[in-house]
Amino acid sequence: MVIDDSEFIFKAIENIPSKYKRRFDLAKNGMEGLKKYLHWINQGIMYHLVLCDLQMPVMDGFETIRNIRAEEAQRGYPKTYVCAMSAFEDPGTLKFSLFEILETISKAKREGMDNFCQKPLRPEVLNKLIETRCEAINIPLPE
């Protein structure tokens, strides 16, 4: 699943090579992503990979992951692999300091994120993330 309020990531998903194409659920904010997550987990289906923006309206990525991790713990389910994403742009200053970037990454890890990618997410990074995740859970990729 991809949880992001930016249309750019959705276009990147559409343009990944066919060998990496899997079904991706798309959510425009954390609340929508959490609802989709709960819908599928209630049917016994877990996501193999969640890409989650940290800065979104309605519910940010930190709150989203806290809710996902709470559900997993309550049900005794294994952790869903979650990759945090951020562009590190503040509309007021257009830049974060190095300290703020490192603190954001550290907070994402403390909240339960498994990995971190900086936006804009380059196609080769997305492809490698999908490939690595598929290999880790023994999902074969077509040649």
N, CA, C and O atoms as a GROMACS GRO file, in nm:
protein
  572
    1MET      N    1   0.085  -0.116   0.000
    1MET     CA    2   0.000   0.000   0.000
    1MET      C    3   0.090   0.123   0.000
    1MET      O    4   0.198   0.123   0.058
    2VAL      N    5   0.043   0.227  -0.066
    2VAL     CA    6   0.112   0.355  -0.067
    2VAL      C    7   0.020   0.457   0.000
    2VAL      O    8  -0.093   0.477  -0.043
    3ILE      N    9   0.071   0.521   0.106
    3ILE     CA   10  -0.005   0.622   0.179
    3ILE      C   11   0.069   0.754   0.161
    3ILE      O   12   0.177   0.774   0.217
    4ASP      N   13   0.011   0.845   0.084
    4ASP     CA   14   0.078   0.971   0.053
    4ASP      C   15  -0.024   1.070   0.000
    4ASP      O   16  -0.117   1.033  -0.073
    5ASP      N   17  -0.007   1.196   0.036
    5ASP     CA   18  -0.099   1.298  -0.013
    5ASP      C   19  -0.052   1.362  -0.143
    5ASP      O   20  -0.116   1.454  -0.193
    6SER      N   21   0.058   1.313  -0.199
    6SER     CA   22   0.112   1.367  -0.323
    6SER      C   23   0.079   1.274  -0.440
    6SER      O   24   0.093   1.152  -0.429
    7GLU      N   25   0.036   1.332  -0.550
    7GLU     CA   26   0.005   1.254  -0.670
    7GLU      C   27   0.131   1.199  -0.737
    7GLU      O   28   0.124   1.104  -0.814
    8PHE      N   29   0.247   1.260  -0.708
    8PHE     CA   30   0.371   1.217  -0.774
    8PHE      C   31   0.405   1.072  -0.743
    8PHE      O   32   0.449   0.999  -0.832
    9ILE      N   33   0.386   1.029  -0.620
    9ILE     CA   34   0.418   0.890  -0.586
    9ILE      C   35   0.325   0.794  -0.657
    9ILE      O   36   0.367   0.684  -0.696
   10PHE      N   37   0.199   0.833  -0.674
   10PHE     CA   38   0.105   0.746  -0.745
   10PHE      C   39   0.147   0.729  -0.891
   10PHE      O   40   0.132   0.620  -0.947
   11LYS      N   41   0.198   0.836  -0.952
   11LYS     CA   42   0.247   0.827  -1.089
   11LYS      C   43   0.372   0.739  -1.096
   11LYS      O   44   0.390   0.664  -1.192
   12ALA      N   45   0.458   0.748  -0.994
   12ALA     CA   46   0.577   0.663  -0.991
   12ALA      C   47   0.538   0.516  -0.984
   12ALA      O   48   0.601   0.432  -1.048
   13ILE      N   49   0.436   0.484  -0.906
   13ILE     CA   50   0.389   0.346  -0.896
   13ILE      C   51   0.337   0.297  -1.030
   13ILE      O   52   0.363   0.183  -1.070
   14GLU      N   53   0.264   0.383  -1.101
   14GLU     CA   54   0.211   0.346  -1.232
   14GLU      C   55   0.322   0.317  -1.332
   14GLU      O   56   0.303   0.238  -1.425
   15ASN      N   57   0.439   0.379  -1.315
   15ASN     CA   58   0.547   0.369  -1.412
   15ASN      C   59   0.655   0.267  -1.376
   15ASN      O   60   0.758   0.261  -1.444
   16ILE      N   61   0.635   0.187  -1.272
   16ILE     CA   62   0.737   0.088  -1.241
   16ILE      C   63   0.733  -0.024  -1.344
   16ILE      O   64   0.627  -0.052  -1.401
   17PRO      N   65   0.846  -0.088  -1.370
   17PRO     CA   66   0.849  -0.196  -1.470
   17PRO      C   67   0.752  -0.307  -1.435
   17PRO      O   68   0.723  -0.332  -1.318
   18SER      N   69   0.701  -0.373  -1.537
   18SER     CA   70   0.598  -0.475  -1.517
   18SER      C   71   0.645  -0.590  -1.428
   18SER      O   72   0.563  -0.650  -1.360
   19LYS      N   73   0.774  -0.621  -1.428
   19LYS     CA   74   0.819  -0.733  -1.344
   19LYS      C   75   0.802  -0.702  -1.196
   19LYS      O   76   0.797  -0.793  -1.114
   20TYR      N   77   0.793  -0.574  -1.161
   20TYR     CA   78   0.775  -0.535  -1.021
   20TYR      C   79   0.629  -0.506  -0.988
   20TYR      O   80   0.595  -0.482  -0.872
   21LYS      N   81   0.545  -0.506  -1.088
   21LYS     CA   82   0.406  -0.467  -1.063
   21LYS      C   83   0.336  -0.571  -0.978
   21LYS      O   84   0.334  -0.690  -1.009
   22ARG      N   85   0.280  -0.524  -0.875
   22ARG     CA   86   0.193  -0.599  -0.787
   22ARG      C   87   0.073  -0.510  -0.766
   22ARG      O   88   0.071  -0.396  -0.812
   23ARG      N   89  -0.024  -0.559  -0.699
   23ARG     CA   90  -0.139  -0.475  -0.671
   23ARG      C   91  -0.103  -0.379  -0.558
   23ARG      O   92  -0.064  -0.422  -0.449
   24PHE      N   93  -0.117  -0.251  -0.583
   24PHE     CA   94  -0.092  -0.149  -0.483
   24PHE      C   95  -0.224  -0.082  -0.447
   24PHE      O   96  -0.296  -0.036  -0.535
   25ASP      N   97  -0.255  -0.078  -0.319
   25ASP     CA   98  -0.364   0.007  -0.273
   25ASP      C   99  -0.307   0.145  -0.252
   25ASP      O  100  -0.194   0.160  -0.206
   26LEU      N  101  -0.384   0.246  -0.287
   26LEU     CA  102  -0.340   0.384  -0.273
   26LEU      C  103  -0.430   0.454  -0.172
   26LEU      O  104  -0.552   0.440  -0.177
   27ALA      N  105  -0.369   0.531  -0.082
   27ALA     CA  106  -0.443   0.609   0.016
   27ALA      C  107  -0.384   0.749   0.020
   27ALA      O  108  -0.262   0.766   0.017
   28LYS      N  109  -0.471   0.849   0.028
   28LYS     CA  110  -0.427   0.989   0.020
   28LYS      C  111  -0.394   1.052   0.155
   28LYS      O  112  -0.348   1.166   0.160
   29ASN      N  113  -0.417   0.980   0.264
   29ASN     CA  114  -0.378   1.027   0.397
   29ASN      C  115  -0.374   0.908   0.492
   29ASN      O  116  -0.416   0.798   0.457
   30GLY      N  117  -0.323   0.931   0.611
   30GLY     CA  118  -0.307   0.822   0.706
   30GLY      C  119  -0.438   0.757   0.748
   30GLY      O  120  -0.443   0.636   0.766
   31MET      N  121  -0.542   0.836   0.764
   31MET     CA  122  -0.671   0.781   0.804
   31MET      C  123  -0.725   0.685   0.698
   31MET      O  124  -0.773   0.576   0.729
   32GLU      N  125  -0.716   0.727   0.572
   32GLU     CA  126  -0.760   0.641   0.461
   32GLU      C  127  -0.675   0.514   0.455
   32GLU      O  128  -0.726   0.405   0.432
   33GLY      N  129  -0.544   0.529   0.475
   33GLY     CA  130  -0.455   0.414   0.475
   33GLY      C  131  -0.487   0.318   0.588
   33GLY      O  132  -0.487   0.196   0.569
   34LEU      N  133  -0.513   0.372   0.707
   34LEU     CA  134  -0.547   0.288   0.821
   34LEU      C  135  -0.677   0.212   0.797
   34LEU      O  136  -0.688   0.095   0.833
   35LYS      N  137  -0.775   0.278   0.738
   35LYS     CA  138  -0.901   0.211   0.707
   35LYS      C  139  -0.880   0.096   0.610
   35LYS      O  140  -0.939  -0.011   0.627
   36LYS      N  141  -0.797   0.117   0.507
   36LYS     CA  142  -0.769   0.008   0.411
   36LYS      C  143  -0.693  -0.105   0.479
   36LYS      O  144  -0.721  -0.223   0.456
   37TYR      N  145  -0.598  -0.069   0.562
   37TYR     CA  146  -0.522  -0.169   0.637
   37TYR      C  147  -0.617  -0.255   0.722
   37TYR      O  148  -0.611  -0.378   0.719
   38LEU      N  149  -0.704  -0.189   0.798
   38LEU     CA  150  -0.799  -0.261   0.884
   38LEU      C  151  -0.896  -0.346   0.803
   38LEU      O  152  -0.932  -0.457   0.844
   39HIS      N  153  -0.940  -0.295   0.689
   39HIS     CA  154  -1.030  -0.372   0.603
   39HIS      C  155  -0.968  -0.506   0.567
   39HIS      O  156  -1.031  -0.610   0.579
   40TRP      N  157  -0.841  -0.502   0.521
   40TRP     CA  158  -0.776  -0.625   0.477
   40TRP      C  159  -0.734  -0.713   0.594
   40TRP      O  160  -0.747  -0.835   0.585
   41ILE      N  161  -0.685  -0.655   0.701
   41ILE     CA  162  -0.642  -0.737   0.815
   41ILE      C  163  -0.762  -0.808   0.877
   41ILE      O  164  -0.748  -0.919   0.929
   42ASN      N  165  -0.879  -0.745   0.872
   42ASN     CA  166  -1.000  -0.810   0.923
   42ASN      C  167  -1.041  -0.930   0.838
   42ASN      O  168  -1.119  -1.015   0.882
   43GLN      N  169  -0.988  -0.938   0.717
   43GLN     CA  170  -1.013  -1.052   0.629
   43GLN      C  171  -0.895  -1.151   0.631
   43GLN      O  172  -0.891  -1.246   0.554
   44GLY      N  173  -0.800  -1.125   0.720
   44GLY     CA  174  -0.684  -1.214   0.733
   44GLY      C  175  -0.577  -1.192   0.628
   44GLY      O  176  -0.491  -1.277   0.608
   45ILE      N  177  -0.581  -1.078   0.561
   45ILE     CA  178  -0.484  -1.047   0.455
   45ILE      C  179  -0.395  -0.932   0.503
   45ILE      O  180  -0.444  -0.827   0.545
   46MET      N  181  -0.263  -0.954   0.495
   46MET     CA  182  -0.170  -0.850   0.538
   46MET      C  183  -0.092  -0.797   0.417
   46MET      O  184  -0.066  -0.869   0.321
   47TYR      N  185  -0.058  -0.672   0.424
   47TYR     CA  186   0.025  -0.611   0.320
   47TYR      C  187   0.168  -0.662   0.334
   47TYR      O  188   0.215  -0.689   0.445
   48HIS      N  189   0.238  -0.675   0.221
   48HIS     CA  190   0.378  -0.714   0.222
   48HIS      C  191   0.469  -0.592   0.235
   48HIS      O  192   0.582  -0.604   0.281
   49LEU      N  193   0.418  -0.476   0.194
   49LEU     CA  194   0.497  -0.353   0.197
   49LEU      C  195   0.402  -0.235   0.206
   49LEU      O  196   0.303  -0.228   0.134
   50VAL      N  197   0.434  -0.142   0.296
   50VAL     CA  198   0.359  -0.016   0.306
   50VAL      C  199   0.460   0.097   0.293
   50VAL      O  200   0.558   0.104   0.368
   51LEU      N  201   0.436   0.187   0.198
   51LEU     CA  202   0.514   0.310   0.184
   51LEU      C  203   0.429   0.420   0.245
   51LEU      O  204   0.316   0.442   0.202
   52CYS      N  205   0.481   0.490   0.345
   52CYS     CA  206   0.399   0.586   0.420
   52CYS      C  207   0.470   0.720   0.434
   52CYS      O  208   0.576   0.730   0.496
   53ASP      N  209   0.410   0.823   0.376
   53ASP     CA  210   0.460   0.958   0.393
   53ASP      C  211   0.447   0.997   0.540
   53ASP      O  212   0.354   0.952   0.608
   54LEU      N  213   0.537   1.079   0.588
   54LEU     CA  214   0.531   1.121   0.728
   54LEU      C  215   0.447   1.247   0.748
   54LEU      O  216   0.386   1.265   0.853
   55GLN      N  217   0.445   1.333   0.649
   55GLN     CA  218   0.376   1.461   0.661
   55GLN      C  219   0.254   1.463   0.570
   55GLN      O  220   0.265   1.483   0.449
   56MET      N  221   0.137   1.442   0.631
   56MET     CA  222   0.012   1.439   0.555
   56MET      C  223  -0.097   1.505   0.638
   56MET      O  224  -0.088   1.512   0.760
   57PRO      N  225  -0.201   1.554   0.569
   57PRO     CA  226  -0.316   1.605   0.643
   57PRO      C  227  -0.399   1.489   0.700
   57PRO      O  228  -0.376   1.373   0.665
   58VAL      N  229  -0.493   1.519   0.783
   58VAL     CA  230  -0.588   1.427   0.844
   58VAL      C  231  -0.521   1.340   0.949
   58VAL      O  232  -0.553   1.350   1.068
   59MET      N  233  -0.427   1.254   0.908
   59MET     CA  234  -0.348   1.171   1.001
   59MET      C  235  -0.210   1.156   0.942
   59MET      O  236  -0.195   1.106   0.830
   60ASP      N  237  -0.107   1.198   1.016
   60ASP     CA  238   0.029   1.189   0.963
   60ASP      C  239   0.081   1.045   0.970
   60ASP      O  240   0.016   0.957   1.026
   61GLY      N  241   0.198   1.024   0.912
   61GLY     CA  242   0.256   0.891   0.907
   61GLY      C  243   0.292   0.834   1.043
   61GLY      O  244   0.284   0.713   1.064
   62PHE      N  245   0.331   0.920   1.137
   62PHE     CA  246   0.367   0.873   1.270
   62PHE      C  247   0.245   0.813   1.341
   62PHE      O  248   0.253   0.704   1.399
   63GLU      N  249   0.134   0.882   1.336
   63GLU     CA  250   0.011   0.831   1.399
   63GLU      C  251  -0.039   0.706   1.326
   63GLU      O  252  -0.090   0.613   1.388
   64THR      N  253  -0.026   0.706   1.195
   64THR     CA  254  -0.068   0.590   1.115
   64THR      C  255   0.008   0.466   1.158
   64THR      O  256  -0.053   0.362   1.183
   65ILE      N  257   0.141   0.476   1.169
   65ILE     CA  258   0.221   0.359   1.205
   65ILE      C  259   0.193   0.317   1.349
   65ILE      O  260   0.193   0.197   1.379
   66ARG      N  261   0.170   0.412   1.439
   66ARG     CA  262   0.135   0.375   1.577
   66ARG      C  263   0.008   0.290   1.579
   66ARG      O  264   0.000   0.191   1.652
   67ASN      N  265  -0.090   0.329   1.499
   67ASN     CA  266  -0.216   0.254   1.492
   67ASN      C  267  -0.196   0.116   1.429
   67ASN      O  268  -0.253   0.018   1.477
   68ILE      N  269  -0.117   0.109   1.323
   68ILE     CA  270  -0.090  -0.019   1.259
   68ILE      C  271  -0.018  -0.112   1.356
   68ILE      O  272  -0.056  -0.228   1.370
   69ARG      N  273   0.086  -0.062   1.423
   69ARG     CA  274   0.162  -0.145   1.518
   69ARG      C  275   0.074  -0.189   1.635
   69ARG      O  276   0.088  -0.301   1.684
   70ALA      N  277  -0.016  -0.104   1.681
   70ALA     CA  278  -0.107  -0.141   1.790
   70ALA      C  279  -0.199  -0.255   1.748
   70ALA      O  280  -0.223  -0.348   1.825
   71GLU      N  281  -0.251  -0.248   1.627
   71GLU     CA  282  -0.338  -0.356   1.575
   71GLU      C  283  -0.262  -0.488   1.566
   71GLU      O  284  -0.312  -0.593   1.605
   72GLU      N  285  -0.139  -0.481   1.514
   72GLU     CA  286  -0.059  -0.602   1.502
   72GLU      C  287  -0.032  -0.664   1.639
   72GLU      O  288  -0.043  -0.786   1.656
   73ALA      N  289   0.002  -0.580   1.736
   73ALA     CA  290   0.031  -0.630   1.871
   73ALA      C  291  -0.094  -0.690   1.935
   73ALA      O  292  -0.087  -0.797   1.995
   74GLN      N  293  -0.206  -0.622   1.921
   74GLN     CA  294  -0.331  -0.670   1.980
   74GLN      C  295  -0.371  -0.806   1.923
   74GLN      O  296  -0.422  -0.892   1.995
   75ARG      N  297  -0.349  -0.824   1.794
   75ARG     CA  298  -0.390  -0.949   1.727
   75ARG      C  299  -0.281  -1.055   1.728
   75ARG      O  300  -0.305  -1.170   1.690
   76GLY      N  301  -0.160  -1.018   1.772
   76GLY     CA  302  -0.050  -1.113   1.770
   76GLY      C  303   0.002  -1.141   1.630
   76GLY      O  304   0.056  -1.248   1.603
   77TYR      N  305  -0.016  -1.045   1.539
   77TYR     CA  306   0.028  -1.060   1.400
   77TYR      C  307   0.172  -1.014   1.384
   77TYR      O  308   0.219  -0.931   1.462
   78PRO      N  309   0.242  -1.068   1.285
   78PRO     CA  310   0.378  -1.018   1.258
   78PRO      C  311   0.373  -0.875   1.206
   78PRO      O  312   0.271  -0.829   1.154
   79LYS      N  313   0.486  -0.807   1.221
   79LYS     CA  314   0.493  -0.668   1.176
   79LYS      C  315   0.488  -0.657   1.024
   79LYS      O  316   0.555  -0.731   0.953
   80THR      N  317   0.407  -0.565   0.976
   80THR     CA  318   0.405  -0.528   0.835
   80THR      C  319   0.530  -0.443   0.808
   80THR      O  320   0.565  -0.357   0.888
   81TYR      N  321   0.596  -0.468   0.696
   81TYR     CA  322   0.714  -0.390   0.661
   81TYR      C  323   0.670  -0.252   0.614
   81TYR      O  324   0.598  -0.239   0.515
   82VAL      N  325   0.714  -0.148   0.687
   82VAL     CA  326   0.673  -0.011   0.656
   82VAL      C  327   0.795   0.074   0.626
   82VAL      O  328   0.889   0.080   0.706
   83CYS      N  329   0.792   0.139   0.511
   83CYS     CA  330   0.898   0.231   0.471
   83CYS      C  331   0.844   0.373   0.479
   83CYS      O  332   0.750   0.409   0.408
   84ALA      N  333   0.905   0.454   0.566
   84ALA     CA  334   0.866   0.594   0.580
   84ALA      C  335   0.922   0.673   0.462
   84ALA      O  336   1.026   0.639   0.405
   85MET      N  337   0.850   0.780   0.426
   85MET     CA  338   0.897   0.868   0.319
   85MET      C  339   0.879   1.013   0.362
   85MET      O  340   0.782   1.047   0.430
   86SER      N  341   0.972   1.097   0.323
   86SER     CA  342   0.957   1.240   0.346
   86SER      C  343   1.042   1.317   0.245
   86SER      O  344   1.148   1.271   0.204
   87ALA      N  345   0.992   1.433   0.207
   87ALA     CA  346   1.068   1.520   0.116
   87ALA      C  347   1.154   1.618   0.192
   87ALA      O  348   1.239   1.685   0.133
   88PHE      N  349   1.134   1.628   0.323
   88PHE     CA  350   1.208   1.722   0.407
   88PHE      C  351   1.197   1.865   0.356
   88PHE      O  352   1.296   1.937   0.346
   89GLU      N  353   1.074   1.903   0.326
   89GLU     CA  354   1.049   2.040   0.287
   89GLU      C  355   0.943   2.097   0.377
   89GLU      O  356   0.834   2.041   0.392
   90ASP      N  357   0.974   2.207   0.436
   90ASP     CA  358   0.881   2.279   0.520
   90ASP      C  359   0.829   2.397   0.439
   90ASP      O  360   0.909   2.479   0.393
   91PRO      N  361   0.698   2.408   0.418
   91PRO     CA  362   0.645   2.516   0.335
   91PRO      C  363   0.693   2.655   0.377
   91PRO      O  364   0.702   2.745   0.293
   92GLY      N  365   0.723   2.673   0.504
   92GLY     CA  366   0.769   2.804   0.550
   92GLY      C  367   0.913   2.834   0.514
   92GLY      O  368   0.945   2.947   0.476
   93THR      N  369   1.001   2.735   0.526
   93THR     CA  370   1.143   2.759   0.504
   93THR      C  371   1.198   2.687   0.381
   93THR      O  372   1.307   2.719   0.333
   94LEU      N  373   1.123   2.592   0.329
   94LEU     CA  374   1.161   2.510   0.215
   94LEU      C  375   1.278   2.417   0.241
   94LEU      O  376   1.320   2.344   0.152
   95LYS      N  377   1.332   2.418   0.363
   95LYS     CA  378   1.441   2.327   0.396
   95LYS      C  379   1.437   2.292   0.542
   95LYS      O  380   1.397   2.373   0.627
   96PHE      N  381   1.480   2.170   0.571
   96PHE     CA  382   1.499   2.128   0.709
   96PHE      C  383   1.649   2.130   0.736
   96PHE      O  384   1.729   2.113   0.644
   97SER      N  385   1.687   2.152   0.860
   97SER     CA  386   1.828   2.142   0.896
   97SER      C  387   1.866   1.995   0.902
   97SER      O  388   1.780   1.908   0.910
   98LEU      N  389   1.995   1.968   0.898
   98LEU     CA  390   2.043   1.831   0.909
   98LEU      C  391   1.994   1.768   1.039
   98LEU      O  392   1.954   1.652   1.041
   99PHE      N  393   1.996   1.845   1.147
   99PHE     CA  394   1.947   1.794   1.276
   99PHE      C  395   1.800   1.752   1.264
   99PHE      O  396   1.763   1.645   1.313
  100GLU      N  397   1.717   1.835   1.201
  100GLU     CA  398   1.574   1.802   1.186
  100GLU      C  399   1.554   1.677   1.101
  100GLU      O  400   1.466   1.596   1.128
  101ILE      N  401   1.635   1.662   0.998
  101ILE     CA  402   1.626   1.543   0.912
  101ILE      C  403   1.660   1.418   0.993
  101ILE      O  404   1.586   1.320   0.990
  102LEU      N  405   1.772   1.422   1.065
  102LEU     CA  406   1.813   1.307   1.145
  102LEU      C  407   1.713   1.277   1.256
  102LEU      O  408   1.685   1.161   1.284
  103GLU      N  409   1.659   1.380   1.318
  103GLU     CA  410   1.558   1.362   1.423
  103GLU      C  411   1.431   1.299   1.366
  103GLU      O  412   1.369   1.214   1.431
  104THR      N  413   1.391   1.340   1.246
  104THR     CA  414   1.273   1.282   1.182
  104THR      C  415   1.294   1.134   1.153
  104THR      O  416   1.205   1.052   1.179
  105ILE      N  417   1.410   1.099   1.099
  105ILE     CA  418   1.441   0.959   1.070
  105ILE      C  419   1.444   0.878   1.199
  105ILE      O  420   1.390   0.768   1.205
  106SER      N  421   1.505   0.933   1.303
  106SER     CA  422   1.512   0.865   1.432
  106SER      C  423   1.372   0.844   1.490
  106SER      O  424   1.342   0.737   1.542
  107LYS      N  425   1.287   0.945   1.482
  107LYS     CA  426   1.150   0.934   1.532
  107LYS      C  427   1.073   0.828   1.453
  107LYS      O  428   0.997   0.750   1.511
  108ALA      N  429   1.093   0.825   1.322
  108ALA     CA  430   1.025   0.725   1.239
  108ALA      C  431   1.065   0.584   1.284
  108ALA      O  432   0.979   0.496   1.292
  109LYS      N  433   1.191   0.563   1.313
  109LYS     CA  434   1.238   0.432   1.360
  109LYS      C  435   1.176   0.399   1.497
  109LYS      O  436   1.131   0.287   1.519
  110ARG      N  437   1.174   0.497   1.588
  110ARG     CA  438   1.115   0.475   1.721
  110ARG      C  439   0.966   0.441   1.712
  110ARG      O  440   0.915   0.363   1.792
  111GLU      N  441   0.898   0.499   1.615
  111GLU     CA  442   0.755   0.476   1.600
  111GLU      C  443   0.724   0.343   1.532
  111GLU      O  444   0.609   0.300   1.529
  112GLY      N  445   0.827   0.276   1.478
  112GLY     CA  446   0.806   0.144   1.422
  112GLY      C  447   0.827   0.131   1.273
  112GLY      O  448   0.797   0.026   1.216
  113MET      N  449   0.877   0.235   1.208
  113MET     CA  450   0.907   0.224   1.065
  113MET      C  451   1.029   0.134   1.047
  113MET      O  452   1.121   0.136   1.130
  114ASP      N  453   1.031   0.057   0.940
  114ASP     CA  454   1.140  -0.036   0.916
  114ASP      C  455   1.248   0.020   0.826
  114ASP      O  456   1.362  -0.027   0.829
  115ASN      N  457   1.214   0.119   0.746
  115ASN     CA  458   1.307   0.172   0.648
  115ASN      C  459   1.270   0.317   0.623
  115ASN      O  460   1.165   0.364   0.668
  116PHE      N  461   1.355   0.387   0.550
  116PHE     CA  462   1.328   0.527   0.520
  116PHE      C  463   1.375   0.559   0.380
  116PHE      O  464   1.485   0.519   0.340
  117CYS      N  465   1.293   0.630   0.303
  117CYS     CA  466   1.329   0.677   0.170
  117CYS      C  467   1.298   0.825   0.159
  117CYS      O  468   1.195   0.872   0.206
  118GLN      N  469   1.387   0.897   0.096
  118GLN     CA  470   1.364   1.039   0.075
  118GLN      C  471   1.288   1.059  -0.055
  118GLN      O  472   1.318   0.995  -0.157
  119LYS      N  473   1.190   1.149  -0.051
  119LYS     CA  474   1.115   1.183  -0.171
  119LYS      C  475   1.184   1.300  -0.239
  119LYS      O  476   1.249   1.380  -0.172
  120PRO      N  477   1.173   1.313  -0.369
  120PRO     CA  478   1.094   1.226  -0.455
  120PRO      C  479   1.160   1.088  -0.467
  120PRO      O  480   1.282   1.078  -0.479
  121LEU      N  481   1.080   0.986  -0.462
  121LEU     CA  482   1.126   0.849  -0.467
  121LEU      C  483   1.166   0.815  -0.611
  121LEU      O  484   1.082   0.811  -0.701
  122ARG      N  485   1.294   0.792  -0.630
  122ARG     CA  486   1.344   0.760  -0.764
  122ARG      C  487   1.300   0.620  -0.804
  122ARG      O  488   1.293   0.531  -0.719
  123PRO      N  489   1.269   0.598  -0.932
  123PRO     CA  490   1.221   0.467  -0.978
  123PRO      C  491   1.314   0.352  -0.940
  123PRO      O  492   1.268   0.245  -0.901
  124GLU      N  493   1.445   0.373  -0.951
  124GLU     CA  494   1.538   0.264  -0.919
  124GLU      C  495   1.536   0.229  -0.770
  124GLU      O  496   1.555   0.114  -0.733
  125VAL      N  497   1.511   0.329  -0.685
  125VAL     CA  498   1.500   0.303  -0.541
  125VAL      C  499   1.372   0.225  -0.513
  125VAL      O  500   1.374   0.129  -0.436
  126LEU      N  501   1.262   0.265  -0.574
  126LEU     CA  502   1.135   0.194  -0.558
  126LEU      C  503   1.147   0.051  -0.609
  126LEU      O  504   1.102  -0.042  -0.542
  127ASN      N  505   1.207   0.032  -0.724
  127ASN     CA  506   1.225  -0.102  -0.780
  127ASN      C  507   1.308  -0.190  -0.687
  127ASN      O  508   1.273  -0.306  -0.663
  128LYS      N  509   1.418  -0.136  -0.634
  128LYS     CA  510   1.504  -0.212  -0.544
  128LYS      C  511   1.431  -0.246  -0.414
  128LYS      O  512   1.447  -0.356  -0.362
  129LEU      N  513   1.353  -0.154  -0.363
  129LEU     CA  514   1.276  -0.178  -0.242
  129LEU      C  515   1.177  -0.293  -0.262
  129LEU      O  516   1.166  -0.382  -0.178
  130ILE      N  517   1.106  -0.290  -0.374
  130ILE     CA  518   1.010  -0.396  -0.405
  130ILE      C  519   1.084  -0.530  -0.422
  130ILE      O  520   1.041  -0.632  -0.368
  131GLU      N  521   1.193  -0.528  -0.497
  131GLU     CA  522   1.270  -0.651  -0.522
  131GLU      C  523   1.322  -0.710  -0.391
  131GLU      O  524   1.309  -0.830  -0.368
  132THR      N  525   1.381  -0.627  -0.308
  132THR     CA  526   1.437  -0.673  -0.181
  132THR      C  527   1.328  -0.729  -0.090
  132THR      O  528   1.347  -0.831  -0.025
  133ARG      N  529   1.215  -0.661  -0.087
  133ARG     CA  530   1.104  -0.706  -0.001
  133ARG      C  531   1.048  -0.839  -0.052
  133ARG      O  532   1.019  -0.929   0.028
  134CYS      N  533   1.032  -0.853  -0.183
  134CYS     CA  534   0.982  -0.979  -0.240
  134CYS      C  535   1.076  -1.094  -0.210
  134CYS      O  536   1.031  -1.204  -0.176
  135GLU      N  537   1.207  -1.070  -0.222
  135GLU     CA  538   1.306  -1.173  -0.191
  135GLU      C  539   1.299  -1.211  -0.044
  135GLU      O  540   1.311  -1.329  -0.010
  136ALA      N  541   1.281  -1.113   0.044
  136ALA     CA  542   1.280  -1.138   0.188
  136ALA      C  543   1.162  -1.227   0.230
  136ALA      O  544   1.172  -1.301   0.328
  137ILE      N  545   1.052  -1.220   0.157
  137ILE     CA  546   0.935  -1.300   0.196
  137ILE      C  547   0.906  -1.409   0.092
  137ILE      O  548   0.797  -1.465   0.087
  138ASN      N  549   1.006  -1.438   0.009
  138ASN     CA  550   0.999  -1.548  -0.089
  138ASN      C  551   0.885  -1.536  -0.189
  138ASN      O  552   0.815  -1.634  -0.218
  139ILE      N  553   0.867  -1.417  -0.241
  139ILE     CA  554   0.774  -1.398  -0.352
  139ILE      C  555   0.857  -1.389  -0.478
  139ILE      O  556   0.932  -1.293  -0.494
  140PRO      N  557   0.845  -1.487  -0.570
  140PRO     CA  558   0.929  -1.484  -0.691
  140PRO      C  559   0.889  -1.370  -0.784
  140PRO      O  560   0.771  -1.339  -0.800
  141LEU      N  561   0.989  -1.310  -0.845
  141LEU     CA  562   0.966  -1.206  -0.946
  141LEU      C  563   0.982  -1.269  -1.084
  141LEU      O  564   1.075  -1.348  -1.104
  142PRO      N  565   0.895  -1.237  -1.178
  142PRO     CA  566   0.911  -1.289  -1.313
  142PRO      C  567   1.039  -1.235  -1.376
  142PRO      O  568   1.085  -1.126  -1.342
  143GLU      N  569   1.094  -1.311  -1.467
  143GLU     CA  570   1.216  -1.266  -1.537
  143GLU      C  571   1.183  -1.161  -1.639
  143GLU      O  572   1.272  -1.112  -1.708
   0.00000   0.00000   0.00000
